[in-house]
Amino acid sequence: CFFSLPEELLQIILSFSTLPSAVAMKSACKQFSHSVASCWRDDVWLAAHLSARQLLAYTSYRPAPAETILAAALQRRLEACPAEAWEVEPSAFGGEGRATLLHHALESGCESLLMFEQLLDAYPRAVLRRCSDFSALPLEHAAEYGASIDVIAALVRAHERMGCELDGDAILEEPVRWFASRLTCVHLAVINGSSEATVRMLLGAYPELSRAWACENPHDDNACDMLALHFAAIYADDPGVITALYEVHPSAAATRDSWHGMLPLHLAALSGAPADVVSAVHRCFPEAMGVMDSYGRTPLDCALARASDARQAAPGYSYKLYAGLNEH
């Protein structure tokens, strides 16, 4: 689909069916390429022919120099069609809908801070809207999709401007189905490998989330609530993330999960965490070496159980392979 092309481009495309020679076709291709390149340099034309959603989607594959043109086009488009900033996408998530333009920008891989700021200026309450994908806020989506620290910081500032707490029913724009022990932006950032800088920035804004319990998969019959430090012991590649979480909530290192009685050190051993991450978890609570989980195993026993298994599953949910749930 070439979207709504100008008349001159349509004529070139139609000419393909009647070109008398390969030479003429090559010439037409050059004309077409030149005309398309001209369109991408014209923010007025882009704003007139592309929706805000299309402009955001194109940032994921247009060259970096096009960012300013796309940003200018987005600003024009939102000024001309302000409803696009707050309308939800009815076809999102398999027809469930309730995905705002801000959610769409995160899902499409847009990395332009300028464009995110334009979206937030056009519709400030967008940061409080939850989409149908596990009722996630834009900030939670940003943490899940690995958005840049600048984009996440912009969303944090937007929350602060709205004067709302990050968690709780008060910030809901519309009724949604809540899941027990919902993952917060800190949990999602840790699970999806965010940098130490990103985790520290989120903890600086919302230190209380280091004490929040969350379940990675509420649909799992063996769902287990854990703190952010537990998730970091499983997923983190950067020992600095462990240190950042420990500094905000030291007692988490001595806290068991809700199902298997495991400390973060047990989970790090079972999940095959990098050696420097295991060392960081150990430094937080050295006494964990003598603590047994619900199956009577110390962290060393857990490490040996994983090492002796020929499957050597990847980190993550695989720690359950060694958690006593698969004895058969």
JOSULTA-V452159 format. One line per field, one symbol per residue. ss: DSSP state (~ for helix, > for strand, _ for the rest). A space follows every 50 residues. Layout:
ss=???
This chain:
ss=______~~~~~~~~~~~~___~~~~~~~~~~~~~~~~~~~__~~~~~~~_ _~~~~~~~_____~~~~~~~~~~~~~~~~~_~~~~______~~~~_____ ~~~~~~~_____~~~~~~~~~~_~~~~~_>______>~~~~~~~____~~ ~~~~~~~~~~~~______~~~_____________~~~~~~~____~~~~~ ~~~~~_~~~~~__>>_________>>_~~~~~~~~___~~~~~~~~~~_~ ~~~~_________~~~~~~~~___~~~~~~~~~~_~~~~~________~~ ~~~~~~~_________~~~~~~______
